[in-house]
Amino acid sequence: HRMTELSPMRLWLMRGGFVLLALVIVFFHILPLDTQPTRWAGPDLILAFACAWSLRRPDYVPPLLLAVVFLIADLLLQRPPGLLALLALIGCENLKSRGRSLRDATFAVECLTVAVVITFILVANRIILALVLVDVPGLSLTLSELGMTLLVYPLVVAITHGLMGVRKAAPGDLDTTGQRI
């Protein structure tokens, strides 16, 4: 089983799987199902999956892949290109750096850590948009997006773990280059 985790084929399949997952989420996001403006925003599923994968298997979501996926999402969702991509990349890389220390932590500690990172991303996004005089979405939209993303995170982790097989690395696990995860 450990050899399958290390195989370059599995690594590239999982990376491709993450890109496909993000594209499917964006596709459903841009479908014109409801043309009326809403008073609340749904969860940022791409960010939630990126955080979960960054903590569980950082080798599946390298920085360049994350940057490209978030930049494509920015462009297709008509957000200021690159801002949320940069902030999400910083947040995911921060989670990757904490991955070893969170490996043995409880799920509550993981959720709290992810909540802090996602909150930082969304608050920094609002502040930077305001500083460069770009229209900032209403506070209720940002707060509902934050709340929904945090509420859906445990479900994202369950899907990531149960259906996609992206599990936390064990203390002795190595990546494809032979480095400890």
Order of alpha helices (4+ residues) and beta strands (2+ residues): alpha-alpha-alpha-alpha-alpha-alpha-alpha
